[in-house]
């Protein structure tokens, strides 16, 4: 049985994620990652340097994550709906992510702690939610963890040093956040006085940049201009207004404590306890401390005054496998006292997933009073459109005439177009991302940070025709249109 436990863990994770996919709405970013890969396939079918600018005029992120999603669509869309076909790639990667966490946890903490670390990561409600979505964040998190492991192994074996260069190159080819891994590893190497890490950095500064450029056609022409443009975009990102403790931060990011409060309110309480216990136990082990530096550095960067802070935990998702391994360290201490009963500590998280389905990105723990308590505290209840599922569209399609206009707000422009492309809106109904006077229905997603005066007026003066709620907290309202 022990021989097969890793494979069983992978398969169990994959099936659990697949069977819980139903009911999760199209999120804000998914249309971009479904549409953009088609440009790559079209260009690669007739590659010309002269046409690169035409095909890829404004890429925000490197292409590796989009290659993966696009390949998934090509492989599975002949028998699956396009959105499901796109999401299957991330579910496959997520199962591998869980297996990797088990593998690392087992290697450094022992078998039982490895199993717990993996299951604990899987059952973190918000992480679990992201594991269903065709976006870049899980892919980044997987490579972020794998690169750290390769760095650790590379201290002893040159082949792992080489692999570190390759894997970190893949990591930075998903999102710019992959760059956040190298500084804490350099810092750890200095503090731990590990000269044997130099070979890792050699490959990081040679192979990784080469892979980054080879994988991104946009960098093949006007390289310095496009690189400068890419760096500029990362430094001067578009600010997204955020609703945090009852205040809308319109012109500047929320305070420094945003990521720490989100961790406090969105990690299961048992996990928080085990993380604190794990910190005490890992204190005397310099080698294991290498797995503390990356998440702490990442959280430090996100805490900086002008750092982007929005979308709950999404922008610092790579820290969660490290936190889960740290919780596994705490579990190892408890396991020596309570043995297999310790796995019952995962039960509250599992029950939370069952009760919350499919609104995993709206999870808040008991420390803030759950979803109802988060509402009272003035936290963002939902933000990415995942609550806009077929319950909402079934109401729209049965309570509006064909070929009418439906306003969705707040929503992405491409997101509303995809509501028709994917067949969610039927009968020629057209979705728009603004509140229009000629709209037959107005659909409000609960994202207070982006509410405008029209939203507030509708909420104050109109009675909804339909309410999608969870635990007595509204997520989506539908109103009659033609509002002045």
Number of C-alpha atoms within 10 A of each C-alpha: 6 8 7 8 14 19 14 14 18 22 16 13 24 21 14 14 22 17 9 16 20 14 15 21 21 24 20 19 17 21 22 15 20 23 15 18 22 17 13 19 15 11 18 11 9 8 13 9 12 9 11 17 13 10 16 14 10 12 14 13 18 23 22 22 25 24 20 19 26 24 17 22 24 15 15 16 15 10 9 13 13 18 19 21 23 30 23 26 25 28 25 20 19 26 24 19 27 24 25 21 29 30 19 21 26 20 12 14 21 16 18 19 28 28 24 26 33 29 23 28 25 26 22 23 28 24 24 18 24 21 28 24 26 32 25 22 22 24 24 24 24 20 22 26 26 21 26 21 20 22 28 21 18 21 17 12 15 14 12 21 26 21 23 28 27 22 26 30 27 25 30 24 27 23 20 16 19 21 14 16 22 18 14 19 23 16 15 21 16 12 10 13 10 12 10 14 21 15 19 25 20 14 19 23 13 13 19 25 18 14 19 22 17 13 17 15 21 22 18 14 13 10 13 11 10 17 14 11 14 18 13 11 13 16 11 11 12 9 16 17 21 26 22 19 15 15 13 19 17 14 10 16 22 24 15 18 16 20 22 15 11 14 17 16 20 25 23 24 16 15 24 19 13 24 22 15 20 22 17 13 15 17 10 10 9 12 12 16 16 20 24 19 18 25 22 15 19 21 19 15 16 20 20 14 14 17 19 21 26 22 16 24 21 16 17 20 18 27 21 19 28 25 26 27 31 31 26 33 30 25 29 25 16 17 17 10 11 11 13 11 10 16 17 10 15 17 13 13 23 18 11 18 21 12 13 17 19 20 23 23 27 25 24 27 20 16 14 17 14 16 22 17 16 22 18 12 14 15 23 23 22 22 25 22 24 22 27 23 20 17 12 19 16 13 13 22 16 10 13 16 13 14 12 15 21 26 25 24 23 24 23 19 15 17 22 24 16 21 20 16 12 13 13 20 23 18 14 13 20 18 25 21 18 17 22 19 14 14 21 20 25 29 29 24 26 22 22 23 21 19 17 12 8 13 17 12 12 18 14 9 9 12 12 16 14 15 16 17 13 18 10 9 16 16 22 23 19 21 20 19 19 13 18 9
